[in-house]
Amino acid sequence: MNRNAGIALLSAVLGACSMTPSSTMTTATPSTPVTATAATLAPMGKLRAAINFGNPILAVKDPATGEPHGVLVDLARELARRLGVPLELVLYTAAGKVVDGVKAGEWDVGFVAIDPVRAADMDYTAPYVIIEGAYLVPQNSPIRQNAEVDREGVRVVVGAGSAYDLYLTRELKKAKIIRAPTSPAVVDTMVAQAVEVAAGVKQQLEADARRVPGVRLLEGRFMVINQAMAAPKGRAAGVRYLAEFIEEMKASGFVASALKRHGIEGAAIAPPATR
C-alpha cells in the first residue's frame, strides 16, 4: 500500500469511530509521529482515557459547561498530543466503574490508585501524586484516634471499589464496611444511615466537614493513596512508554503546575521512580 492510500485508510478509520454516551472527544495537535511502541496505547487510532470523577482532587466537571477538567485531563491531553492521535475522554463516576471499564475494554489508559487487586487487570506506572486517606466521624463520637476505628459494632462507609475500600477490606478485622455508590456520597451516606465512620480522601472529607454540620475529622491518616497511570494487561511496551511519560511529567513540573492551576492542595508530587 502506498503512502497516500495509507493516509486515506487511516482517515476513514478515524472518521468511523464514534463516541460512547459517557465520553467526550477532543482533537490533539500532533507533535511527533506515533512509534510502534506508543501505538500500543492507542490501537483504535485514538487514545481512550478513563477519567474518574469519584476523586474530585484529580478531576471534576465544570459546573457551568459540564466539561471535565483537572490534572487527569491535562495529562491525558498531553499524552495524546505526543502520540499524535485524537483524545477520547471516557467518563466514570467511581473508581470501581473504571476497573469494570478496563475489563470491558472501554479504555486504553487510566488514572487509578495502585492496589494489588486491580493489578489483575491492568499494569501501572510509578505514582505521580500521593494522597492521604482519612476518617471522619460524628462530632459526639467516642472515637478519637484512627486505631479506635477497627472495633466490634463500628461501621465504616466507603466509596464502592475505591482504593480505600480495597485497603480497608483487607485491613479491618472487626469493623463492618458499608459501601456508598461513589466516594463523594460517603459522608451523606454516613449521616443518612447514622453510620459511625466515613473513610475517604482527606481533602474530600475536609470539604464535607465544612459542608455538613456536626462532624469532625480524625487526626492523621490511615493510608497513603498512590495515584498512577495504567493500561490494560498485555500492553507491556505501552506501559513502558507511560512510565517514561509520567517520570518526565513529574520532573518537568507539569504535574505540579496542573495541581496549582486547578487550585488543588494537599496532593504531594510522588518522588522519582526507583529503577
Long-range contacts (C-beta under 8 A, 24 or more apart in sequence): 10-45, 13-45, 14-45, 14-46, 14-86, 17-44, 17-45, 17-46, 17-88, 19-88, 20-90, 20-106, 22-90, 22-91, 22-92, 23-48, 23-88, 23-89, 23-90, 23-91, 24-67, 24-68, 24-88, 24-89, 24-91, 25-86, 25-87, 25-88, 25-89, 26-77, 26-80, 26-86, 26-87, 26-88, 26-89, 27-86, 27-87, 28-77, 28-80, 28-81, 28-83, 28-84, 28-85, 28-86, 28-87, 29-81, 30-81, 30-84, 30-85, 31-81, 31-82, 31-84, 32-82, 32-84, 33-84, 34-83, 34-84, 34-85, 36-237, 37-237, 37-238, 37-240, 37-241, 38-82, 38-83, 38-238, 38-241, 39-83, 40-235, 40-237, 40-238, 40-241, 41-79, 41-83, 41-108, 41-109, 41-231, 41-235, 41-238, 41-241, 41-242, 42-80, 42-83, 42-85, 42-108, 43-108, 44-108, 45-85, 45-86, 46-85, 46-86, 46-87, 46-88, 47-76, 47-79, 47-80, 47-83, 47-85, 47-86, 47-87, 47-88, 47-108, 47-109, 48-88, 48-90, 48-106, 48-107, 48-108, 48-109, 49-76, 49-79, 49-80, 49-87, 49-88, 49-89, 49-90, 49-107, 49-108, 49-109, 49-110, 49-111, 50-90, 50-92, 50-98, 50-101, 50-102, 50-106, 50-107, 50-109, 50-110, 50-111, 50-112, 51-76, 51-89, 51-90, 51-91, 51-92, 51-111, 52-92, 52-93, 52-94, 52-95, 52-97, 52-98, 52-110, 52-111, 52-112, 53-91, 53-92, 53-93, 54-92, 54-93, 54-94, 54-95, 54-97, 54-159, 54-162, 54-182, 54-183, 54-184, 55-95, 55-131, 55-183, 55-201, 55-204, 55-227, 56-184, 56-203, 56-204, 56-207, 57-131, 57-201, 57-203, 57-204, 57-264, 57-266, 57-267, 58-111, 58-129, 58-227, 58-264, 58-267, 59-111, 69-262, 70-258, 70-262, 70-264, 71-129, 71-255, 71-258, 71-259, 71-262, 71-264, 72-111, 74-254, 74-258, 74-261, 75-111, 75-128, 75-229, 75-249, 75-254, 75-255, 75-258, 76-109, 76-111, 78-249, 78-254, 79-109, 79-242, 79-245, 82-245, 93-181, 93-182, 94-159, 94-160, 94-161, 94-162, 94-181, 94-182, 94-183, 95-159, 95-161, 95-162, 95-163, 95-183, 96-159, 96-160, 96-161, 96-162, 96-165, 97-161, 99-161, 102-230, 102-232, 105-232, 107-232, 108-231, 108-232, 108-238, 109-229, 109-230, 109-231, 109-242, 110-229, 110-230, 110-231, 111-227, 111-228, 111-229, 111-230, 112-163, 112-227, 112-228, 112-230, 113-162, 113-163, 113-225, 113-226, 113-227, 113-228, 114-163, 114-226, 114-227, 114-228, 115-163, 115-166, 115-167, 117-166, 118-166, 118-230, 120-233, 121-232, 121-233, 122-230, 122-231, 122-232, 122-233, 123-230, 123-231, 123-232, 123-233, 123-235, 123-236, 123-239, 124-228, 124-229, 124-230, 124-239, 125-228, 125-229, 125-230, 125-239, 125-242, 125-243, 125-245, 125-246, 125-273, 126-228, 126-243, 126-246, 126-247, 126-270, 126-272, 126-273, 126-274, 127-226, 127-227, 127-228, 127-270, 128-227, 128-228, 128-229, 128-246, 128-249, 128-250, 128-255, 128-269, 128-270, 129-227, 129-255, 129-259, 129-267, 129-268, 129-269, 129-270, 130-224, 130-225, 130-226, 130-227, 130-267, 130-268, 130-269, 130-270, 131-201, 131-202, 131-203, 131-224, 131-225, 131-227, 131-266, 131-267, 131-268, 132-201, 132-202, 132-221, 132-223, 132-224, 132-225, 132-266, 133-163, 133-164, 133-167, 133-199, 133-200, 133-201, 133-202, 133-221, 133-222, 133-223, 133-224, 133-225, 134-199, 134-200, 134-201, 134-202, 134-205, 134-217, 134-218, 134-220, 134-221, 134-222, 135-197, 135-198, 135-199, 135-205, 135-217, 135-218, 135-222, 136-187, 136-190, 136-197, 136-198, 136-199, 136-200, 136-205, 136-208, 136-209, 136-215, 136-216, 136-217, 136-218, 137-196, 137-197, 137-198, 137-215, 137-216, 137-218, 138-190, 138-196, 138-214, 138-215, 138-216, 139-214, 139-215, 139-216, 140-214, 141-196, 141-197, 141-216, 143-196, 143-197, 143-218, 144-218, 145-218, 145-219, 145-220, 146-218, 146-219, 146-220, 146-221, 146-222, 149-175, 149-197, 149-218, 149-222, 150-174, 150-175, 151-175, 153-196, 154-196, 154-197, 155-195, 155-196, 155-197, 156-195, 156-196, 156-197, 156-198, 156-199, 157-186, 157-189, 157-190, 157-193, 157-195, 157-197, 157-198, 157-199, 158-183, 158-186, 158-198, 158-199, 158-200, 159-183, 159-184, 159-185, 159-186, 159-200, 162-200, 163-223, 163-225, 164-199, 164-200, 164-201, 164-222, 164-223, 164-225, 167-223, 168-199, 168-222, 187-211, 187-212, 187-215, 188-212, 190-215, 191-215, 201-225, 202-266, 203-264, 203-265, 203-266, 203-267, 206-266, 226-270, 227-267, 227-270, 243-273, 246-273, 247-272, 247-273
